[in-house]
């Protein structure tokens, strides 16, 4: 009995079938690659599109800080009063009744001063309160504050990745609501920045008492994450830093 596979016609049909399947697989593979390429292109387009508003927001926040410092004192007071009235109208209490503090800033410094550079204790929760004496926006998702209490200072490194705020609420709150001189409460974890600055990284950030009047402007301190100074200017900058307890107008 003749084997069908031995027939020339059957063999040719089998080869044609294999070639057809191979061609179909090749076509499918090309379609998948083309689809993946289009998905990546759309993703890159979205990322670039989202990056522009973020960079714009960062410039706006930096300009906001400059405008605050250059603003007329009477206008600054008027703006703050308007902001408080707006908060009250929306149902928010600009002067919270109570904020529990787990330790004073002096104890925080003593307890965590020996952390390694870049070390974060994310499993440790600390609540602190104090007055903001300096503020800087690094980007729309990262803000630095100098927090003073009991004559001592630590850095508050407000990072959107650790915050309980969502989306646009984080940059809006830190660029428009929080001002120098405000008394704030933060709940977060201790750590040191990549420059070795002892900091608290807040998950919760609350303004406890807004400062209605503009504070004297201070210069950045050498060694902080704000603006490192040269050695020859370090002493001059340190001597000129305004802190609670000093005269507001030492030149007079």
C-alpha positions as CSV (number, residue, x, y, z in Angstrom):
1,X,0.0,0.0,0.0
2,X,1.4,3.4,-1.0
3,X,2.3,5.8,1.8
4,X,0.6,9.2,1.2
5,X,3.7,11.0,2.5
6,X,5.7,9.3,-0.2
7,X,3.5,10.9,-2.9
8,X,5.2,14.0,-4.5
9,X,1.9,15.9,-4.4
10,X,1.4,15.2,-0.7
11,X,5.0,16.2,0.1
12,X,4.7,19.5,-1.8
13,X,1.4,20.2,0.0
14,X,3.0,19.6,3.3
15,X,5.9,21.9,2.5
16,X,3.5,24.6,1.3
17,X,1.5,24.3,4.5
18,X,4.7,24.7,6.6
19,X,5.8,27.7,4.6
20,X,2.3,29.2,5.0
21,X,2.4,28.8,8.8
22,X,5.9,30.2,8.9
23,X,4.8,33.2,6.9
24,X,1.8,33.7,9.2
25,X,4.0,33.5,12.3
26,X,6.4,36.1,10.8
27,X,3.5,38.4,10.0
28,X,2.1,38.1,13.5
29,X,5.5,38.7,15.0
30,X,5.9,41.9,13.0
31,X,2.5,43.1,14.0
32,X,3.3,42.5,17.7
33,X,6.6,44.4,17.4
34,X,4.9,47.2,15.6
35,X,2.2,47.4,18.3
36,X,4.8,47.4,21.1
37,X,6.7,50.2,19.3
38,X,3.6,52.3,19.0
39,X,2.8,51.7,22.8
40,X,6.3,52.9,23.7
41,X,6.1,55.9,21.5
42,X,2.7,56.9,23.0
43,X,4.2,56.4,26.5
44,X,7.2,58.6,25.7
45,X,4.9,61.3,24.3
46,X,2.7,61.3,27.5
47,X,5.8,61.5,29.7
48,X,7.2,64.5,27.8
49,X,3.7,66.1,27.9
50,X,3.5,65.6,31.6
51,X,7.1,66.9,32.2
52,X,6.3,70.4,30.7
53,X,3.6,71.2,33.3
54,X,5.8,69.9,36.1
55,X,8.7,72.2,35.0
56,X,6.3,75.1,34.6
57,X,4.9,74.5,38.1
58,X,8.4,74.5,39.5
59,X,9.1,77.8,37.9
60,X,5.8,79.2,39.2
61,X,6.6,78.1,42.7
62,X,10.1,79.6,42.6
63,X,8.6,82.8,41.3
64,X,6.0,82.7,44.1
65,X,8.8,82.7,46.7
66,X,10.5,85.6,45.1
67,X,7.3,87.6,44.8
68,X,6.6,87.0,48.5
69,X,10.0,88.4,49.6
70,X,9.7,91.4,47.3
71,X,6.1,92.1,48.2
72,X,5.0,95.2,50.0
73,X,4.5,94.5,53.8
74,X,0.9,95.7,53.7
75,X,0.0,93.7,50.6
76,X,1.6,90.6,52.2
77,X,-0.6,91.0,55.3
78,X,-3.7,91.5,53.1
79,X,-2.9,88.4,51.0
80,X,-2.5,86.3,54.1
81,X,-5.8,87.5,55.6
82,X,-7.5,86.8,52.4
83,X,-6.0,83.3,52.3
84,X,-7.2,82.6,55.9
85,X,-10.7,83.9,55.1
86,X,-10.8,81.6,52.0
87,X,-9.8,78.6,54.2
88,X,-12.5,79.3,56.7
89,X,-15.1,79.7,54.0
90,X,-14.2,76.3,52.6
91,X,-14.7,74.7,56.1
92,X,-11.0,74.4,57.1
93,X,-9.7,75.6,60.4
94,X,-6.5,77.6,59.9
95,X,-5.7,77.3,63.6
96,X,-6.1,73.6,64.6
97,X,-7.0,73.1,68.3
98,X,-4.4,70.5,69.1
99,X,-1.3,68.8,67.7
100,X,0.4,66.0,69.7
101,X,4.3,66.1,69.6
102,X,6.3,63.0,70.3
103,X,9.5,64.9,71.2
104,X,11.1,68.4,71.1
105,X,13.5,69.3,68.3
106,X,16.4,69.2,70.7
107,X,15.7,65.6,71.6
108,X,15.3,64.7,67.9
109,X,18.7,66.1,67.1
110,X,20.4,64.3,70.1
111,X,18.7,61.0,69.2
112,X,19.3,60.9,65.5
113,X,22.4,63.1,64.9
114,X,24.6,60.0,64.4
115,X,22.7,58.6,61.4
116,X,24.7,57.9,58.3
117,X,24.5,60.1,55.3
118,X,21.5,59.0,53.2
119,X,20.1,56.8,56.0
120,X,16.3,56.8,56.5
121,X,14.4,55.2,59.3
122,X,11.1,54.8,57.5
123,X,9.6,52.4,60.1
124,X,10.0,55.1,62.8
125,X,7.3,57.7,63.2
126,X,8.0,61.0,64.8
127,X,5.8,64.1,65.3
128,X,7.5,67.5,65.7
129,X,6.4,71.1,65.8
130,X,8.2,74.4,65.3
131,X,8.5,77.6,63.3
132,X,9.5,77.8,59.6
133,X,12.4,80.2,59.2
134,X,13.4,79.4,55.6
135,X,11.8,77.7,52.6
136,X,13.0,76.5,49.2
137,X,11.4,74.7,46.3
138,X,13.7,72.3,44.5
139,X,10.9,71.1,42.2
140,X,7.1,70.8,42.3
141,X,7.5,67.6,44.2
142,X,10.3,68.5,46.7
143,X,10.4,71.4,49.2
144,X,13.0,72.2,51.9
145,X,12.2,74.0,55.2
146,X,14.3,75.1,58.2
147,X,12.3,74.2,61.3
148,X,13.2,76.0,64.6
149,X,12.3,75.1,68.1
150,X,14.0,75.6,71.5
151,X,16.8,77.5,69.8
152,X,17.7,74.5,67.5
153,X,17.1,73.8,63.9
154,X,16.4,70.8,61.7
155,X,15.5,70.4,58.1
156,X,12.1,69.3,56.9
157,X,12.4,67.6,53.5
158,X,8.9,67.5,52.1
159,X,8.9,64.9,49.3
160,X,5.7,64.1,47.4
161,X,6.7,60.4,47.3
162,X,6.2,60.2,51.1
163,X,3.3,62.6,51.5
164,X,-0.3,61.7,52.2
165,X,-1.4,64.4,49.7
166,X,-2.6,63.5,46.3
167,X,-1.8,64.9,42.8
168,X,-1.8,68.6,42.5
169,X,-2.6,69.2,46.2
170,X,1.0,68.7,47.2
171,X,2.6,71.5,45.1
172,X,-0.4,73.8,45.6
173,X,-0.2,73.4,49.4
174,X,3.6,73.9,49.7
175,X,3.9,76.8,47.2
176,X,0.8,78.8,48.2
177,X,-0.2,77.9,51.7
178,X,3.0,77.4,53.7
179,X,5.0,80.6,54.4
180,X,8.1,81.5,56.3
181,X,7.2,82.3,59.9
182,X,4.3,79.7,60.1
183,X,4.2,77.4,63.1
184,X,3.7,73.9,61.7
185,X,3.4,70.3,62.8
186,X,4.9,67.4,60.9
187,X,4.5,63.6,61.3
188,X,7.2,61.6,59.5
189,X,10.4,59.6,59.8
190,X,13.9,60.7,60.6
191,X,16.9,60.5,58.2
192,X,19.8,62.3,56.7
193,X,19.9,63.8,53.2
194,X,22.6,63.0,50.7
195,X,24.4,66.0,51.9
196,X,24.3,64.8,55.5
197,X,21.6,67.2,56.7
198,X,19.6,65.8,59.6
199,X,16.0,65.9,58.4
200,X,12.5,64.7,59.0
201,X,10.6,63.4,56.0
202,X,6.9,64.3,56.6
203,X,4.0,62.1,55.6
204,X,1.6,64.6,57.3
205,X,2.3,68.4,57.1
206,X,-0.1,70.7,59.0
207,X,0.0,74.5,59.4
208,X,-0.9,75.2,63.1
209,X,-0.6,79.0,63.2
210,X,-0.1,81.1,60.0
211,X,2.3,84.0,60.4
212,X,0.5,87.1,59.1
213,X,3.6,89.3,58.8
214,X,6.6,88.9,56.5
215,X,9.8,87.8,58.3
216,X,13.2,89.3,57.6
217,X,14.9,87.4,54.8
218,X,17.8,85.1,55.8
219,X,20.7,83.8,53.8
220,X,21.3,80.1,53.2
221,X,23.6,78.4,55.7
222,X,26.7,76.6,54.5
223,X,26.4,72.8,54.6
224,X,22.6,72.7,54.2
225,X,20.8,71.4,51.2
226,X,19.8,74.9,50.2
227,X,22.8,76.6,48.8
228,X,26.4,75.6,49.7
229,X,28.7,78.6,50.2
230,X,32.4,78.9,49.7
231,X,34.6,78.7,52.8
232,X,35.5,82.4,52.7
233,X,31.8,83.4,52.8
234,X,30.8,80.8,55.4
235,X,31.5,82.9,58.5
236,X,29.8,86.0,57.0
237,X,26.7,84.0,56.1
238,X,26.5,82.4,59.5
239,X,26.9,85.7,61.3
240,X,24.1,87.3,59.1
241,X,21.5,84.5,59.6
242,X,18.4,85.8,61.4
243,X,17.0,83.4,63.9
244,X,14.3,83.8,66.7
245,X,15.6,85.9,69.5
246,X,17.8,88.1,67.3
247,X,17.0,91.8,66.5
248,X,14.9,92.1,63.3
249,X,17.0,95.1,62.2
250,X,20.5,94.6,63.6
251,X,22.0,97.4,61.5
252,X,19.8,99.9,63.4
